[in-house]
């Protein structure tokens, strides 16, 4: 097995960083829009994992991943809008949990696609993606202390950056 290349390491770190960010941001919006119930937190985790499982069942192919990540990033916007403007409603609950499911689906698809890439060792894929996730989770947690709108904007910026990197790397660099 061939080690993960530098370009793939960047892609794995960026995707993991974005996934960590989006999980913290969506978790915060769920907390604020529905209350600090442990049931909501466990529902979020269960839907993230269910989405990841569904994502692993999706066919591989980098073009599919770009579409799936764009849909997940696009689902983030209505989630934060409904959470802010319609708190304690089924709209905000559905918006946030739907975005959680989509983001988890991208995460599951991404890991199985990158691990299935020809000649790549799965341990290296998981190592780099997980490091990105932990860094993104920590960074998003720190941004919560500064500004929630900044966290939301940075999460969207990261989605665009990750999508741009993945589209650029598809063209052969």
C-alpha beads as a LAMMPS data file, in Angstrom:
LAMMPS data file: protein, C-alpha beads

173 atoms
172 bonds

1 atom types
1 bond types

-500.0 500.0 xlo xhi
-500.0 500.0 ylo yhi
-500.0 500.0 zlo zhi

Masses

1 110.0

Atoms # bond

1 1 1 0.000 0.000 0.000
2 1 1 1.147 3.437 -0.915
3 1 1 1.129 6.226 1.708
4 1 1 -1.276 9.112 1.345
5 1 1 0.129 11.792 -0.999
6 1 1 0.614 15.429 0.086
7 1 1 -2.279 16.613 -2.061
8 1 1 -4.577 13.971 -0.593
9 1 1 -3.393 14.885 2.905
10 1 1 -4.523 18.477 2.306
11 1 1 -7.884 17.290 0.986
12 1 1 -8.368 14.974 3.963
13 1 1 -7.401 17.660 6.493
14 1 1 -9.638 20.282 4.863
15 1 1 -12.646 17.986 4.659
16 1 1 -12.159 16.852 8.257
17 1 1 -11.718 20.464 9.404
18 1 1 -14.966 21.454 7.691
19 1 1 -16.839 18.460 9.115
20 1 1 -15.681 19.312 12.643
21 1 1 -16.706 22.919 12.133
22 1 1 -20.118 22.127 10.758
23 1 1 -20.828 19.648 13.572
24 1 1 -20.066 22.245 16.250
25 1 1 -22.028 24.970 14.454
26 1 1 -25.079 22.770 13.930
27 1 1 -24.870 21.495 17.491
28 1 1 -24.827 25.052 18.790
29 1 1 -27.797 26.066 16.639
30 1 1 -29.710 23.000 17.819
31 1 1 -28.907 23.902 21.432
32 1 1 -30.020 27.516 21.006
33 1 1 -33.115 26.820 18.919
34 1 1 -34.461 23.826 20.875
35 1 1 -33.001 24.114 24.359
36 1 1 -30.263 22.266 26.156
37 1 1 -31.957 18.881 26.231
38 1 1 -29.712 15.845 26.134
39 1 1 -32.268 14.168 23.862
40 1 1 -31.588 16.717 21.140
41 1 1 -27.855 16.153 21.437
42 1 1 -28.236 12.388 21.147
43 1 1 -30.651 12.840 18.236
44 1 1 -28.011 14.941 16.518
45 1 1 -25.318 12.302 17.067
46 1 1 -27.616 9.498 15.939
47 1 1 -28.564 11.369 12.765
48 1 1 -24.913 12.211 12.032
49 1 1 -24.020 8.524 12.320
50 1 1 -27.098 7.441 10.329
51 1 1 -26.111 9.910 7.622
52 1 1 -22.556 8.576 7.672
53 1 1 -23.875 5.045 7.256
54 1 1 -26.056 6.115 4.339
55 1 1 -23.104 7.961 2.849
56 1 1 -20.972 4.822 2.897
57 1 1 -23.617 3.071 0.816
58 1 1 -23.528 5.734 -1.909
59 1 1 -21.500 4.980 -5.039
60 1 1 -17.942 6.291 -5.122
61 1 1 -16.766 8.918 -7.584
62 1 1 -15.320 12.336 -6.947
63 1 1 -17.994 14.150 -8.910
64 1 1 -20.645 12.660 -6.646
65 1 1 -18.716 13.869 -3.635
66 1 1 -18.629 17.433 -4.881
67 1 1 -22.402 17.386 -5.334
68 1 1 -22.982 15.742 -1.948
69 1 1 -20.778 18.245 -0.141
70 1 1 -22.424 21.165 -1.955
71 1 1 -25.847 19.859 -0.883
72 1 1 -24.634 19.428 2.709
73 1 1 -23.161 22.942 2.735
74 1 1 -26.331 24.288 1.139
75 1 1 -28.403 22.628 3.877
76 1 1 -26.407 24.522 6.481
77 1 1 -27.854 27.882 5.395
78 1 1 -31.570 27.133 5.935
79 1 1 -30.666 25.357 9.176
80 1 1 -29.046 28.447 10.692
81 1 1 -31.747 30.766 9.321
82 1 1 -34.603 28.706 10.761
83 1 1 -32.753 28.232 14.046
84 1 1 -32.348 31.991 14.427
85 1 1 -35.744 33.128 13.199
86 1 1 -38.049 30.261 14.238
87 1 1 -36.654 28.914 17.530
88 1 1 -38.540 26.180 19.380
89 1 1 -40.419 25.199 16.229
90 1 1 -40.504 22.113 14.083
91 1 1 -39.004 24.238 11.285
92 1 1 -35.811 24.901 13.200
93 1 1 -35.637 21.345 14.533
94 1 1 -36.133 19.873 11.063
95 1 1 -33.744 22.326 9.453
96 1 1 -30.883 21.647 11.842
97 1 1 -31.378 17.880 12.035
98 1 1 -31.739 17.683 8.244
99 1 1 -28.444 19.533 7.838
100 1 1 -26.865 17.165 10.379
101 1 1 -28.025 14.164 8.345
102 1 1 -26.664 15.650 5.104
103 1 1 -23.318 16.568 6.664
104 1 1 -22.963 13.115 8.187
105 1 1 -23.789 11.565 4.809
106 1 1 -21.000 13.539 3.179
107 1 1 -18.603 12.491 5.952
108 1 1 -19.420 8.817 5.485
109 1 1 -19.223 9.035 1.717
110 1 1 -15.947 10.924 1.864
111 1 1 -14.229 8.400 4.120
112 1 1 -15.300 5.377 2.110
113 1 1 -14.404 7.073 -1.179
114 1 1 -10.946 8.120 -0.036
115 1 1 -10.269 4.747 1.598
116 1 1 -11.333 2.992 -1.614
117 1 1 -8.942 5.099 -3.714
118 1 1 -6.489 2.870 -5.512
119 1 1 -3.333 2.094 -3.540
120 1 1 -4.135 4.156 -0.444
121 1 1 -3.866 2.760 3.059
122 1 1 -7.042 3.268 5.099
123 1 1 -5.106 4.079 8.288
124 1 1 -3.485 7.105 6.630
125 1 1 -6.834 8.305 5.302
126 1 1 -8.451 8.063 8.729
127 1 1 -5.444 9.641 10.435
128 1 1 -5.432 12.795 8.301
129 1 1 -9.204 13.231 8.139
130 1 1 -9.589 12.721 11.890
131 1 1 -6.792 15.194 12.664
132 1 1 -8.599 17.751 10.520
133 1 1 -11.880 16.972 12.289
134 1 1 -10.384 17.441 15.764
135 1 1 -8.698 20.709 14.721
136 1 1 -11.930 21.954 13.136
137 1 1 -13.944 20.998 16.201
138 1 1 -11.544 22.880 18.474
139 1 1 -11.366 25.923 16.209
140 1 1 -15.159 26.087 15.968
141 1 1 -15.425 25.813 19.750
142 1 1 -13.088 28.772 20.119
143 1 1 -15.042 30.767 17.528
144 1 1 -18.189 30.226 19.609
145 1 1 -16.527 32.359 22.272
146 1 1 -15.926 35.157 19.767
147 1 1 -18.970 35.347 17.507
148 1 1 -21.623 32.910 16.335
149 1 1 -22.199 34.786 13.045
150 1 1 -18.433 34.608 12.458
151 1 1 -18.557 30.862 13.135
152 1 1 -21.358 30.495 10.584
153 1 1 -19.546 32.563 7.961
154 1 1 -16.273 30.722 8.512
155 1 1 -18.077 27.373 8.236
156 1 1 -19.489 28.444 4.862
157 1 1 -16.067 29.752 3.807
158 1 1 -14.535 26.382 4.708
159 1 1 -17.179 24.588 2.646
160 1 1 -16.312 26.763 -0.356
161 1 1 -12.584 26.298 0.216
162 1 1 -12.924 22.527 0.518
163 1 1 -15.167 22.306 -2.544
164 1 1 -12.731 24.473 -4.491
165 1 1 -9.744 22.353 -3.470
166 1 1 -11.551 19.137 -4.349
167 1 1 -12.691 20.484 -7.731
168 1 1 -9.191 21.789 -8.477
169 1 1 -7.549 18.516 -7.449
170 1 1 -9.950 16.624 -9.749
171 1 1 -8.543 18.473 -12.739
172 1 1 -5.093 17.049 -12.114
173 1 1 -3.508 20.070 -10.391

Bonds

1 1 1 2
2 1 2 3
3 1 3 4
4 1 4 5
5 1 5 6
6 1 6 7
7 1 7 8
8 1 8 9
9 1 9 10
10 1 10 11
11 1 11 12
12 1 12 13
13 1 13 14
14 1 14 15
15 1 15 16
16 1 16 17
17 1 17 18
18 1 18 19
19 1 19 20
20 1 20 21
21 1 21 22
22 1 22 23
23 1 23 24
24 1 24 25
25 1 25 26
26 1 26 27
27 1 27 28
28 1 28 29
29 1 29 30
30 1 30 31
31 1 31 32
32 1 32 33
33 1 33 34
34 1 34 35
35 1 35 36
36 1 36 37
37 1 37 38
38 1 38 39
39 1 39 40
40 1 40 41
41 1 41 42
42 1 42 43
43 1 43 44
44 1 44 45
45 1 45 46
46 1 46 47
47 1 47 48
48 1 48 49
49 1 49 50
50 1 50 51
51 1 51 52
52 1 52 53
53 1 53 54
54 1 54 55
55 1 55 56
56 1 56 57
57 1 57 58
58 1 58 59
59 1 59 60
60 1 60 61
61 1 61 62
62 1 62 63
63 1 63 64
64 1 64 65
65 1 65 66
66 1 66 67
67 1 67 68
68 1 68 69
69 1 69 70
70 1 70 71
71 1 71 72
72 1 72 73
73 1 73 74
74 1 74 75
75 1 75 76
76 1 76 77
77 1 77 78
78 1 78 79
79 1 79 80
80 1 80 81
81 1 81 82
82 1 82 83
83 1 83 84
84 1 84 85
85 1 85 86
86 1 86 87
87 1 87 88
88 1 88 89
89 1 89 90
90 1 90 91
91 1 91 92
92 1 92 93
93 1 93 94
94 1 94 95
95 1 95 96
96 1 96 97
97 1 97 98
98 1 98 99
99 1 99 100
100 1 100 101
101 1 101 102
102 1 102 103
103 1 103 104
104 1 104 105
105 1 105 106
106 1 106 107
107 1 107 108
108 1 108 109
109 1 109 110
110 1 110 111
111 1 111 112
112 1 112 113
113 1 113 114
114 1 114 115
115 1 115 116
116 1 116 117
117 1 117 118
118 1 118 119
119 1 119 120
120 1 120 121
121 1 121 122
122 1 122 123
123 1 123 124
124 1 124 125
125 1 125 126
126 1 126 127
127 1 127 128
128 1 128 129
129 1 129 130
130 1 130 131
131 1 131 132
132 1 132 133
133 1 133 134
134 1 134 135
135 1 135 136
136 1 136 137
137 1 137 138
138 1 138 139
139 1 139 140
140 1 140 141
141 1 141 142
142 1 142 143
143 1 143 144
144 1 144 145
145 1 145 146
146 1 146 147
147 1 147 148
148 1 148 149
149 1 149 150
150 1 150 151
151 1 151 152
152 1 152 153
153 1 153 154
154 1 154 155
155 1 155 156
156 1 156 157
157 1 157 158
158 1 158 159
159 1 159 160
160 1 160 161
161 1 161 162
162 1 162 163
163 1 163 164
164 1 164 165
165 1 165 166
166 1 166 167
167 1 167 168
168 1 168 169
169 1 169 170
170 1 170 171
171 1 171 172
172 1 172 173
